[in-house]
């Protein structure tokens, strides 16, 4: 093995084998994941302190934070709830003759 030289190709960033560049890239990916995780956590804390659903989604009237739906009592009373069979795709009520056959 004497007399043989090994040539290492230099990359543009001064790395000679890809190992350090690979570790830097992995570090950037991990940092990106950490930043994303922190952002989600901050959004959750912000939502807990300043809830976004304290106003009716229809008329923008203030509502109680513990309501099951983001609707005020007035808007909720105007909704027509589907009580029979309905289309699984769009929710449109189906005529009684349709669901009686099944």
ROVEX-595616 format. One line per 4 residues: number of its first residue (from 0); for each residue x negated, y, z of C-alpha. Coordinates in steps of 0.25 Angstrom, whole numbers, padded with zeros to 4 digits. Last residue first. Example, Ala and Ser with C-alpha at 12.3 -4.5 7.8 and 13.67 -1.06 7.14 Angstrom:
2
1) -0055 -0004 0029  -0049 -0018 0031 $
***
This chain:
102
101) 0333 -0001 0011  0346 0002 0005  0350 0012 0016  0338 0020 0013 $
97) 0342 0025 0000  0357 0026 0002  0354 0035 0014  0347 0045 0005 $
93) 0332 0048 0007  0327 0060 0014  0315 0066 0008  0302 0064 0016 $
89) 0292 0065 0004  0285 0051 0004  0293 0043 0014  0306 0047 0008 $
85) 0316 0048 0019  0326 0039 0027  0335 0046 0037  0332 0056 0047 $
81) 0325 0067 0039  0324 0080 0048  0331 0092 0043  0323 0104 0049 $
77) 0330 0117 0053  0329 0114 0068  0313 0113 0067  0313 0127 0061 $
73) 0320 0133 0072  0313 0124 0083  0299 0129 0078  0291 0119 0070 $
69) 0277 0113 0072  0283 0100 0075  0283 0093 0089  0283 0106 0097 $
65) 0273 0107 0108  0267 0120 0103  0280 0127 0105  0283 0135 0092 $
61) 0280 0149 0087  0288 0153 0074  0280 0151 0061  0292 0148 0053 $
57) 0289 0134 0047  0277 0129 0054  0282 0134 0067  0271 0140 0075 $
53) 0263 0134 0087  0257 0124 0077  0243 0129 0076  0239 0127 0090 $
49) 0228 0137 0096  0221 0130 0107  0224 0116 0103  0222 0119 0088 $
45) 0209 0126 0091  0204 0114 0099  0208 0105 0087  0202 0114 0077 $
41) 0189 0115 0085  0188 0100 0086  0190 0099 0071  0179 0109 0069 $
37) 0170 0102 0078  0172 0089 0070  0169 0096 0057  0156 0102 0063 $
33) 0152 0088 0068  0155 0082 0054  0147 0092 0047  0135 0091 0057 $
29) 0135 0076 0054  0135 0078 0039  0124 0088 0041  0116 0078 0049 $
25) 0118 0067 0039  0112 0077 0028  0100 0080 0037  0098 0065 0040 $
21) 0099 0062 0025  0089 0073 0022  0079 0068 0032  0079 0054 0026 $
17) 0079 0058 0011  0065 0054 0009  0056 0066 0007  0064 0077 0012 $
13) 0059 0091 0008  0073 0096 0005  0072 0095 -0010  0068 0080 -0009 $
9) 0054 0075 -0009  0051 0062 -0015  0041 0054 -0007  0030 0047 -0014 $
5) 0024 0035 -0008  0009 0033 -0010  0002 0020 -0013  -0013 0019 -0010 $
1) -0012 0009 0000  0000 0000 0000 $
***
